[in-house]
């Protein structure tokens, strides 16, 4: 099987804008493709590209896609249309989706017709497993032009909005001041006292965690810190020591585990995102980028190599990869250029 290299979205942006290292990166990609390496993209790339489109969404999906045709073609050329895609949903994943759809702090994002389709899927699931096996639940590697993936991203935008609201609630609890803005943005005033007891600074005080200390710990040693480990273990309901790479072979299980993992890192303050409130847009900055970081990690974990130009994200992803004893190599753009892959 071909070895795969996953490029974070910031690498594609570097190539699009022809920034520093542009020629060297393109030459290296061309060389490695000649050696049999592939460069899969994922829905996470499409979700990031779709962000500027939201203010001008129309019913004409093809027209929407035309606004970002250059970005899609760049990804198609580099990936040769190889893509990591979600596996099939388990029964519990479908019910979790139904529960999320009824969440009190977000509008319903699941149309009734789509819910009926999921109910039909649940009836057929035993037969699907019988004929295709359990591998259908794993993250899949297939070939598909990015335009096809983008169509689904645009169609499913309400689900992306729900995910962003959820991440706002996670990152928007850094302290009392940020929380006050968050609850107003999400209309959560009735739950204010509940979240007030769960701000990140209070969590750190409870677990005796000091960001200025832990940010000097290497990604390979972070979870050796007992205070950090206690926080993670509590968030995983006492099952941290039982987690292994086998637990994240299933795509949607991996989504759940990785989301909790990265949320713990934010709570602890390890390489945390610098959240600010944008009065003009009435939103917290960095929410979307952090959410997409997690999604890129979910898909990129399937590759042999992961390349990013975001040092904070690299360190956080290394903590996770080290915990699961994964063989994936996570590197910066400079390390990518210097590394002897062959």
N, C-alpha and C positions, 0 to 999 in steps of 0.2 A: 504493500500500500504506500502511496506517495506521502512523504512527510509534508506537514502543513504549517504555514506561517500566517498568523493572524495579525493584521495591522489595525491598530486602534484608529479611530476616526481622525485624530489629530495628525496622523501620518498622511492620510489621504488629503487633508487640508493643506499640509505642507507641499504636497505634490501639485495640488490644484493651483496654489498661489505661487508655485515655483520659488519657494523660500530656500533658505540655506540647506545644503545637502541634497537639493532636489535631483541634480544630475547623478550624484553618487548613489542615491537610493534607487533611482530608476535603473541605473546600470546593474546594481546588485540584484534587483528583482529579476531583470532580464536574464542575468547569468544563472540565478538559482532556478528559474523556471526551465532553463535549458538543462539543468541537472535533475529535473523531475519533481521539484518542489511545487506545491500549489499554495495559493493565497486566498483562502475562502473569506467571503464577507458574511454578514448576518443581518437579520432584521434590525439589530441595534444601529447599524450604519444608516439604514433607511429611516429610522425614527429620528435620528439627528438631522438628516438632510431635510426631513419634512417640517422641522420646526419653523423655518421662515415662511412656509406655505400656509400656515394656519390662518393668518389674517386674510388670505385671499382664496380660501377653499371654495370651490364651486361644485355643482353636481356633476360636472364634466371631469371625470378622473383623469382622462388623457390630457386635458388642458392643464390640470394641476401638475402632472408629471413633466410636461413640456418646460415648466419653469426651472426644473433642475436636471435637464437632460445631459448637460456637460458633466455634472457630478456622477450621474448614473453611468455614463459611458466610460468615465475614468475607472470606476470600480469594476465595470464589466471587463475592461481591457486587462486590468491587473489580475483579477480573480479568474479570468476565463469562465466566468459565470458559476464557479464553484461556490457553494453557500452552505453554512450551517443553519439548520432549521429545527424548530421544536419537534420533539417526538409526540406521539399520541398522548392524550390525557388519560390518567387513571380515573376510576370511578370517584375516588375522594377528591381528585383535582377538579372535576366537574362540579361537585357539591360545594367545594370551596369557592368556585367562581360564582355559583348561585348566591352564596352567603355574602360575598363581596358586593354583588350587584344590589343587595338590599341594605348596604352599609348606610348608616344614618347621616354621615357627613359628606356624601357624594350623591349626585343625581344618578338614577339608574342608567347604566351604560349598555345593558344587554337587551336588545330588542326582543319582543315576545316571539317573533318568528325564529330568531336564532336560538332562543331558549328551547323551543320545540325541537329544533335540529339536534341540540345536545341531548335532549331526552330520548330521541330516536337513536342517537349514537350509543347511549348507555344500554339500550336494549340489544344493540348489535355487538357490543364490546366482547362478550364471551366468544362469539364466533370469530371476531377479528383476531383475538389472542390465539385461538385454536389454529387458525390457518397461517398466521404470520409470526407467532411467538412473542416473547417478552421484549425482544429488541426494538419493537415499535415504540416503546416508551423512552428510548434513549434519544439524545440529540442526533439528528440525521445530517448526513453529508450528501448533497445532491447538486445537480447543475440546473440553474435557472437564471434567466436574465434579471438583473436588479429591478427592471421596470415591473415585472410580475410581483415581486416582493413589495415594491412601493405601492402598488395598487391595494394590496391587503392592508398595509400600514395606514393608508388614507381612509379606507373603509372602516378600519377599527380604531379610528382616532379617539372615540369616547373612552375606550379601555386605556389608552395611553394617558388621557387626562385624569382618569381615576388613579393610575399609578403615580402620576406627578403629585396629585393631592395627597396620596399616602406618604410619598417621600417628603413633601412639605411638612407633614405632621411629624415625621421622624427628625428631620434636620432643623425644623422650626421650634425645637425645644432646647436650644443651647442654654438659654437663661431666661429669667422672668421677662425681661424686656422684649426679647425676640418672640417668646411664646405669646405675649399679649397681641402682637401684630399677626401671628399665625392664626390664632383662634378667630380673629376678626375676618381674616381673609377666607377662612374655611367655614365661617358661621358656626363656630363651636363654643360660643359663649356659655352654653348650658353645661359644658364639660370642662370649663376652665380650671376649676379647683382640682379635678382629677389629674389633668396634665401638669398643673403647677407643682405637684409633688414628684413629678417625673422628668424635670428638666435635667439636662446633661450635667450641669454643675452640681446638682443635688445627688445625682447618681455617682459622680466621681467622689463626692464627700463620703457617701455611704460605703464605697468600696476602697476608700483611701488611695485613690488614683490621682496622680499629678501629671498633666500633659507635658510639662517642662522636663519631667524625668523620663517618662516612657518614650518620648520622641527621640531620645538618645539611645534607645535600645534597638538593636538590629532586628529586621523582620524575622530572622531565623530564631531569635531568642525571646520575642515578645510574650508568647504564651507560656514561657517558663516563669514569668512573673505571677506569683500566687494571687495577687489582687485582680490582675487582668483575667486570670483563669477563673476566678470565682464569679466575676461578672458574666463571662461567656457561659459558664456552666449554668448559672441561674437563667439566662436567656434561652438556653436550650433545655430547660426544665430538668436539669441534673443528668443529661445524657451526653455531655461533651466527650467524656472518655470513651463512649461507645461509637462515636462517629468515625467513619473511615471512608476511603474513596469509593467503597462499594455503595455507600448511602447516597452518592450523588451521580450514580450511573443513570438513574431515571431523570429525564430532563426537568420535569416540574418539581420533583423533590429537590433537585439541585437548585432550582430557582428559590425555593423556600429557604434552604440552608444557607445559600450565599447571601440572600437578603438579610437574614438574621446576623450573619457573620460581619458583613460590612456595617450594619447598624450598630453592632457592638463596638466596632472600631471608632465610629463617630461619637458614640456615647463616652468612650474612654478618652477621646481627644487625640487619638493617634493619627498623625498626618491629616488632621481634620480639615474639612473645607471651610474657607473663610466666608461665612454667610453674612450678607448685608441686605438691608431693606431698601428697595428701589421705590421711592415715593411716587415717581412718575408712572411706573407700570403697576404699582400696588402689588408687588411680588417680592419674594426673597430670591436673591441671586444665587447661583450655583446649584439650585435644586435640580434643574434639568440635566446638567452635566454630571452630577453625582449619580442620578438615576441611571443615566446611560453608561456610566462607568461600571455599575453593577451588572447591567445587561451585557456589556462587552465581556466582562469576566465570565459570565455564565456560558456564553458561546465560545469565547477564546480559550477556555479551559480544555476544550476538545482538541486544540492544536498542539503541535510539538513545540512551537515557539510563539511568543506574544511580544509584539513590539509597540511601545508607546513613547510619547514625548512628554508625559505627565509624571514627574518624579514622585508626587504624593501617591498617585494611583499605583505606580509600580511597586512602591513599598507595601501598600496595603494588600495588593494582589499577591505579593511574595509571602506575606504572613499566612494567607489562606492556602496557597499552594504548598507551603512548607508543612502546614498542619495536616493536610491530606496526603503528604508524602508523594506528591505528583512529580512526574519527570519533566513537566513543562518548564522551559527556560523563558524567563521574563526579562526583557532587556530594553534599554533606551535606544534611540536612533543611532547614537554614536557607537554603542556596543554592537548593534546590528551590523553596522558598516565594518567594524573591526573583526567580527566573529568569523571563524573559518567553519562554515556549515558543511563543507565537503571533506 
